[in-house]
């Protein structure tokens, strides 16, 4: 099969703060996991630490009194010398009363290095973080979580327990540092309200309301949900990185109303959260604050009434069960892969606290320095034996060795890229976000083809710039591959992007955006991109599925709807690019996050519009396509553009009517909106109303910055009249 890949490079500085709601810290590569064991391993330089629990086979009690001479450690079959050995038990904990680990709560999670409690004082203590994800919980769910936390603090908390309280609403916040003071902890827990994270809940996705009725409309909020889920998962990594300096085992109790994922879109950030937790010796215990739910085929008050027969044949109930399971699956993965446990479908949350206390009551900590000095990043298997009969041991069976990028030659660096591209384990050191769209590229063919623009962004804060002359410079290696459902390679991308700017401080607040595209027949495909910054060799990856539909099955044939906050002048090479219209080229806004001082540009195409027959020999057949854009908050319409009418095909090569809108956002208040595109083929009697979620933020004043040569300037028009001019022929 012949596939044409159109490479259209657009390296630009996109919106300021496009992903400002997410932590930008670099993430570690995820290690292999073993769901049969419950303890983690930490790597600090060449010192390897692992926790070991030794239990009696008959009674299950922890075996105490062992020494380093009782253990034998092997790495990849080679004996290792134990250089550190410790046994920690809460029975030996010395009271710390009101002393805290860091001494002061601040906006940065546990980032204050002025600690009043040192490592010796923390020995034999339980370190428990109570994490309230307010953005995912309804008010009644949050109240149940608060009641459980208060019950633990008042009745279950032991002298050896040091507890911190963290919350996620508009930002990740440390509300109380590690302390044994119950009054301080109760004050932090009681301060939460159910409306704190109202602007950041995930939007609804397709429900059973659309199972059989194609005339009902649910917003396509998948892109916004993916970014919001990344935000939640990055919070785990941020907490883990903040606690990595503490060698003791940490336990994080996560109260949530479920984490919503869309296929594999958040796979990289999930692995980053797990890996950061494993390296920080932190286990996650997930609690579904919704408790035991009675799932009805008709849904709850958040969904519209059902049509069709799905409520009678079991389809609606199955979809609701699947939706509930999907929100719990990510929480279960976080727990199982970090050595914790998930607690679902129960209104009693006290067993979660009991399990934490049981798992961290007593354990051995063994340390050794690996005899393998190669920093190759390979997985190293551990084997630990004990010279005692009738006991069983629990430990994590391996770890990833550190990798040294600076000492790799050109062939090794290229091999690293290729290996990462082929790896099932995603790279998460550099944050990467990607979105694919589709437009029909030809007409009348037996096998229709599509042009698929792909837009990839990397936060500028992830790229270390070096000073060269009077400019800051950096290079990015970008490699990607496209495969069909049979696993065959359909197309490949390989590009080195060189960046040279005047002010690296300004670019750190923006995003580097890279755009390319493919021409493909209809079908399903899998796309993966790997990005590496060439100063430290850190890599990030993103993979997604692409489904190009058979438009013949749809009454109204519509392309993807592209939302943008930036566009630049187009050239002759962009004549066939569907993202070019009226002399401009659209830069897709992947996260659908805008500011009130920006314009929102929309671009989409309607294919094969119906044509009315000529009424007289001298007249031509008529096309009549009507469209408008409206913004909704809940069920309230807050804004709508004038209705635009197209009476002719303005892109003859694709037999399409192209629409381009320019909408200033200064008339909207900050908040979450549903953008609905109304498209009606009046002649053919067909219609479509696709919806997408977007977030509008208030304008924040930015310091003046020197203009960057690589930035694509906005060109706002003088009015909000939609632009429906055809692209240049």
N, C-alpha and C positions, 0 to 999 in steps of 0.2 A: 504494500500500500504506500502510495507516495504522499508524503506529508511535507508541507512547506512551512518553514518557521520564519516568521518576520520578526527581526530584532529591531526594536525601536527603543533606543536608550534615552532615558530622560532622568538625568541626575539633578535633582533640585532640592532646595530647602523648602520643605512643606510647612504646614501650620505650626505656629508656636504653641507648644503644650498640647499637641494632638493626643498624646498618651500621658498627659500630665497626672492622671489619676492613678497611675501604676508605679510601683517601685522600679527603679532603673538599675538595681544592683546586678552584677554579673552572677550567673548561676553556675554551679558545678555539674559535671557530667554525671548522669545517674548510674549507680552501680547495679550489678545483678542482685536480684532479690530471692529470698527463700522464704516462702510463706509458712514453712514448717518450723522455723525458728523465730524467736521473739527478741533477739538482742542485736545490737548494732555495733559498728566498727568505725573508728575515727582515725584519720591520717593527719599527722602534724609533722611536716617536713618528712624525714625518713624514719620517724618514730611511729610505730603502729600500735594502737591501743584497741583492745577488744574486751567486751564484757562477757563473762562466763558465769552461768548458773549451774551448780552441781546439785543434783537431787538424788535422794535415795529411791531406788526403783520400786520398792515396796510401799513406802509411806508417802513419797513425794515431798518430804521435808528437805530443806536446804542443808547440805553437808557443810559443816563449819570446821575450822581448825586446819585447813589444808595450807601447804606452803608452796613456794615456787618449784621446789624439787619434785612435787607430785605431778607436775604438768610437763608435757612435751609438745613443742610447737614446730610444725613444718609448713614451709611456704613452697608451693609447687614441688613437693617431695623433698625439699632440702631442710635440714634441721636449723632452727633459729635459736639464738641465745636470749633467754628472758632477762631483761635488764631492769624491769620495774614490776612490782607485784603489790597488790593492795586488796584488802577485803573491806567492803563497806556494808554497814548494817545500821538500820535506824535505831536499833536498841542502844547503840553507842553514841548517839547524837548528843551534842552539847547544846543546851537551849541558847537561841540567839535573840529571843524576845522581839524587840522592835528593830533590830539591825536589818539592813537591806543589802542586797548584793551590790547595787550601783549607787545607792545613797539618795538618788533623786529621780523622780519621774519626769520625763520630758517628752517632746514630740518625736524624738528618734528612739526607736524601740531599744531599750537597754543599751544605749550607746555611750553613756557616761562612764569614763574609765576611773572616776574617783570613787572606788568601791569602799564601803565601810566593812564588808565581810570578805576576807581573803579565802584562798583555796583550802587552807587548813581548817578554817571555821566551817566551810561548807561540807566538809567530809562527813559522811554518814547521814546526810540530810536528804529528804525528798525535795526535788525542785519541780513544782507543778505550775504550769501556766494555764489559766482559764481564759479561753479565747472566745469572745462573743461576736459572731458574724451578724451584726445587726441588719446588714443590707439584705440578708436572705430570710429573715424571720418576720412573721406577722406579729402584731402586738401581743396576742395571746401566747404565741410560741416563746417570745422573749420573756414573758412573765413566768412561764413554766421553768425556763432555764434559770432565771433569777431565784425562783423558789428553791430549785435543786442546789444552787450554789450557796444560798443562805443556810440550807439544812446541813450541807457539808461543813461549812465554817463553824456553825453553832454546835453540831453534834458529832461529826466524824473526824474533824481535823485533829491531828495528833501533834505532840510537841516537836517531832522531827520534821514536820511539814513546813516548807517555805513556799508561799504562794504568790504569784503575780497575776494581775488582771489586765488583759489586752482586749481592745475592741476594734472593729472595722466598720466605719460608717462612711463619712465623706473622706476620711483618711484613716490610716492605721495609727492607733494611738495606744501608748502605754499609760493606763489609768492608775495602776498601782504597782510599784516595783516589788520584787520578792521581799516578803515580810511574814512574820509569824503573828503580827498584831491583828486580831480578829476585827476590832473596831474599824481599822483602816480599810480592811478588805470589804467589810459590809458596806462601808460608805461608798466605795468604788462600784460595787455591784448594784447598789440601790440607785445609782445616778442615771442608769440607762432608761430611755423611753422608746416606745415603738415607732416614733416618727423620725428618729435621728438619721436613718439611712434611706429615707423615702425617695431621694433622687437617684439612687444607684441600684434599685432592685432590677433583676433581670426581667425583660419583657416577656410576654406570652409568646409561645410558638404555636404551630399548627396543632389543633386539638381535634377531638372527635367531631366537632362541629363541621369540619370539612371532609369527614370520611366519605360522604356520598353526595353532599350538596355543593356544587361548584358555584352557586350564586351567593354563598356566604363568604365573608372576607375577614381573614385574620392577618394581622400585621406580620410581615416577614422581618423579624427582629433578630435573626440568627447572628448577623455580624456584631450587633451591639451586645448580644448575650455572650458571644465568644470573648470579646474584649473584657466584659464584666467578670467572666469566669477566670480569665487570666489574672485579673486584679485580685481576686480572692486567693488564687494559688500562689501568686507572688508574695502575698502576705505571709504564707507559711515559710517561704524561703527567707524573707526578711527577718522573721523572728529567729529562725535557725541560725542564720549568719551572725546575729547579734549575740547568741548564746554559745557560739562555737569555742570561745576561750575558756569555758567552764568544762573541765574534764568529766565531772559527775554526770550520771544519767539524768536526762530531763524528760518530763512527761507533759504533753500539751493536750488539754481537754477542750475539744472543739465543739461548741454549741452552734448548730446551724439548722436552717429550714431546708437544706438540700443544696447541692451544687449542680447546676445544670450544664451539661456538655452537649455539643452538637457533633456527633461522630468522632473523628480524630482531630478536630480543629485545635483542641487544647492539650494535645498529647505532650508536646514539648514542655509546656509550663507545668504539667502534672509531674513529669519526670524530674524537672528542676526542683520542685517542692519536695519530692521524695528524697532525692539525692542530697539536697542541702540538709534535710532533717537527719538522714543517716550519718552524714559526716559530722554533724553537730551532736550526735549521740542523743537525739530527741525522738521519742515515740509519740505518735498521734493517736489519741482516743476520741473517736467521732461519736457525737450524740445527736440523733435526729430530734430536734426540739418539737417537732409536730406531734410526737408521741404516736399512739395507736390510732390510725385513721380508718374510718369506714368509707371505702371508695364506692361511689355510686355510679351506675352506668350513665346517669344524666349529668354527671359533673357537679361542680359546686357553683357558688355565686359568681366566680370569676369568669365563667364561660357562658356563652349565649345558649338559647334553647336549641335542642337537637332537631334535625329534620331527617327524613328518610327512615330506614329500618335498622340503623346501627344500634339503637338502644334496645332492640328486640332480639337481634341475632347474636349478641355477645361481642360484636366488634367494638362498640363504644367502651364497654367495661374493660376489654383487653387493652385498648389504647390507654385508658386511664391507669391501669395497672402498670403498663410499660413506662408511662411517664413518671409515675412514682418511683419505680425501680431505677430509672435512669438518674434521678436526682440523688439516690442513695449510693449508686455504684461507685462514684468518684470518692465519696467519703469512705467507703469500705476499702478501696484501693489505697488511699492514704494511710489507713490504719494498718492493714495487713502488711504493706511493704516497708513500714517503719518499725514493726514490732509491737504495735498497739492492738487495739480491738475496737470494733464498731458496735454501737448499741442502737438498734432500730426497733420501731413498732412496740414501744413500751412507754407508759406514762410514769414509770418509776426510774429516775435517773441515778439513784444512789449506787447501784451496782457498778457504774462507771468509776466512781471515786474509790470504791472498794477494790476494783481490779488494779487501779493505779497503785494503791498502797501495797497490794499483794505483790505486784511485779517488781517493785523497787525496794522491797524490804531488806534483801541481802543478795550480794553478788560479788564476784571476784573481778578485778581489773588487771589484765596482763599486758605488758608492753615489751616490744622488741624492736631492734633496728635491722631492717632487711639486709641480707647479704647480697641481694641483687641491686646494684647501684644504677642500673639502666633506667632512665626516665623516659620510658617508652609508652606509658599510658595503658599498658596491657592489664588484663584482669589476672590477678594472682589468687590462687586457691589456698585456703588455710586448712590444716588438719591439726586438731588439738586432741591429745590423748591424756589419760589420767591413770595412774598406777594403783587405783583403788577398785576393788570388785563391787558389783551390784549397785553401781551408780550410773546415772545418765547425765550428760552435759548438753547445754544449750548455748550456741554461739553462732555468729554470722560467718559463713564459710569462705569469705573472700573479700577482696577490695580491688580498686583500680589504682595502679601505681601512678605517681605524678608524671606528667609529660613535659618535656623541655622543648619549646618551639625554636628558640634562638639557635640551638645547635644542630637543627635539622638542615640538610641540604635541599636543593631544588627538587630533586626526585622524591625525597621523603615528604616534602611539603605537598607535592602534587598527589602522592599516594595517600596522604592523610585526607585530602579533599575527596578523593575517589572512595576511600573506605567509609568516610562519613556519609557520602551520598548513598552507598549501598547498605549502610547499617540500619538495623531496626531500632537502634537506640538513638534518640534525637540528641543533637548538640544544643545546649542551652546557655552557653557562656555569653552569647550575644543575642539580644532579643530581636526577633524577626517576625514581621506580620505581613500577610499576603492576602490578596483577594483577586479572584478571576471572574471575568464577565464574558458574555457571548453576544455576537452580532452575526447575522447571516451575511455571507460574503458573495453569494452568486444566486442566480435565479434560473429556473427552468431545468436544472440538472436532475438526472435520475437519482443521484446521490448528493443531496444538498450538503454544502460545506459552511463552516462557521469560522469567523475570525474571533479568537479568544484573547483579549488583552489581559495581561497579568501585571498587577501593581504590587511591588514589594517595598516595604519601608523598614528602616533601621533607625532607632532613636540616636540623635547626634551625641547624646551623653555616653553611648556605648563605644564610641570611636576615639582612640587616643591620637591626637594630632601632634606632630613634631614640627618644630620651627625650622624652616628652610629659607634663608634669605629674609625677605620682608613678608613672607606668607607662611601659614600653617598648612601642612600637607599630611595626607594619609592615603592609603590604598586599600581597596576592598576586592577580594576575589569572590566572584559569584558563579556558582555552578548549579545547573538544574537539569532534570530529566523528566520526560513525559512518557508514561507507559499506558498501554491499553489493558483491558481486563484479562488478557492472556499473559500479561507480563512482558510483552514485546516492547522494545524501545521505539518510540514514535518520533521523538525529537530531543535534542540536547542543546543546552545553553552553556557557554563558557566565556566569561568576560572578566577582565580586570579593570576596575573603575578607579581612576586617579582623581583625588580631591585636592584642590588648592584654594584656600580662602584667606581673607584678610584678618578675620577675627574668629578664632576657634571657640572663644567664650560664648559668642552668639549662636554658633551652630550647635553647641551642646544643648541649647534650649529648643532646638528644632529637630526635624527628621530628614534623613537622606532617603529619597524615593527613587526607585529604579523601575522602569516600565519596559516590558517586552511583550511579545504576542506570538500566537501560533494559528495556523490555518488548518482546520481539522474537519473530517466528516462527522456526522452525528454519531453518538455513542457515549460510553463511559470511559473515563481516563483517571489516572492517578499522577499527580504532579508533586515533585519534591524539589526544593531549593536549599542550598547550603551557602552561607555567607561567612567569610573569614576576614577579619581585619589583620593586616600584615605587620603590625607593630609587635603584638604579643602572641599572635597566632590563635586567639580565641575565636571560636566558631559558634554559629547558631543555625538552626534549620527550621523549616516549615514545610509541611506536606498536607495536601488536601485532595479530595476527589472532585472531578469535574464531570457533570452530566449535561450533555448537549441534547436537547429534546427534539423529537420529531414534530416540527411546527404544524405539519398537516393535520395533526389530531386536535388542534386548538382552533376554535371558531375565530378568535382574534389572535393574530400572530405578532408577538411583541418580543423585543430584545430585552436584555438586561437594562435596568434603570441605573445609570451612573450618577452618584452624588459627588460633587466636587466643591472645594472652597478656593480653588486656584486654577487658573488657565493661562496659557501663554500663546504668543503668536505662532501660527502654523506655517510651514513651508511647503514647497512643491512635493517633497518626499512624503508628506502626510496626506496627499490627495485621496488615497484609498483607505486611510485610517478612519474607522467609524468614530474614534474619539476626537476627530477634528470636525468642526462645524463653524461656518461663518467667519473663517479666518483665525479661529482659536483652536488650541488643542487642550482638552480637558485633562487635569491631573486628578485621578480618583481619590476621594477621601475614604480610606479603608475603614477607619474606626467610626465614621459617622458622628464625629464630635466637631462642633463649630463654635464660633464666638459671635456675639451680637454685633461686632463691628465688621463682620465679614459678609460676603455674598455667597449664596448657595447656588451653584450651577447644576442643572439637571439635563441629562441627555439620554434619549431613547428613540427607538425606531419602530414603526408599525409596517409590517410586510403584507404585500398582496391585498391592499384594501379593496373592498367591493366597489364596482363601478356601475353606475346607473346607465341604462341604454340611452343612446341618443334619441331625442324627441323629433329631430328633423335631420335630413341628410346633411345639412350644413353644420350641425352641431356635433360636438365630441362627447363621448361618455363622461359622466361626472363622478368624482370621488368626494366624499364628505366625511372627514374624520374630525371629531371634536375632542379636545383635551383641556384639562386644567390641573392645577396642583393645589392641594389643601393641607393644612396642618391641624391636627387634632390633639387635644389633651383630654384623655378619657373619652367621653362621648360628646365633648364640646368642640365645635369647629371654631378655631381662633383666627384663621386667616385662609383666604382662597384667592388665587390669581384670576384675572379675567379669562373667560372661555376663549380658546384659540380654535379657529376652524381652518382646516387644510382642504383645499379643493382639487389638488393635483399631487402626483407623485413628484417629490423634489430630489430623490436619489434614484434616477432611472436604472443605474447599474445593478442595484439591489432590489428594484421594484418596491421602494420603501418611502414612507413619509417620515422624515426625521424632525424631531422636536427638540429645541434647546431653550431652556429657561434660565433667566438670571433674576434671582430673588434676593434683595437685601434683607438682612436679618435684624436690622436695628429696630424694627417694629415689634419684635418678639421679646418676651421676657425669658430670662434664663430658666431652663427646665427641660424635661424629657417630653418629646413630641412624637407623634406618628405622622409621617409624611405619606399621604395617599395620592397616587397618580390616577386621575380619572381619564380613561380612554374609551371613546365610543365610536364605532364604525356605524354611522347613521344609515348609510346605504345598505350595508350588509346585515344590520340588526344585531351586531355582536358588540361585546364590551369587556373591559377588564379594569380592575381597580387594585393594582399591586400596592402594598404598603411596606414601609421600612421605618424602623425606629431611628431616632437621632437625638443627640444631646446638644443643647445650646447652652453655652456658658457665658457668664457675664464677662465683659471686656476688662482685662487687667492691664494697667499701664506698664509698658516695657521700656527699659533704658534705651536711649538712642544707640544705634549700631551702624557701622559702616556697611554700605551696600556690598553684597557678595556677588561676584561675577557668575557664580553657578546658580544663583537664585532665579527662579522664574517669577517675574513680577505679576501681581494682579492687575487686571485692566477692567475695573468696574465701569459699566455703562452709566449713563446719566439718568436712566429710568428703570422701572421694574417691568417694563413691557416684555413678555417672553420673546426670545429671538428664535424664529423658525426659518431663518435663511438656510438654503441648502449649502452643503460644502462645495468648495470649488471643483469644477469638473476636471 
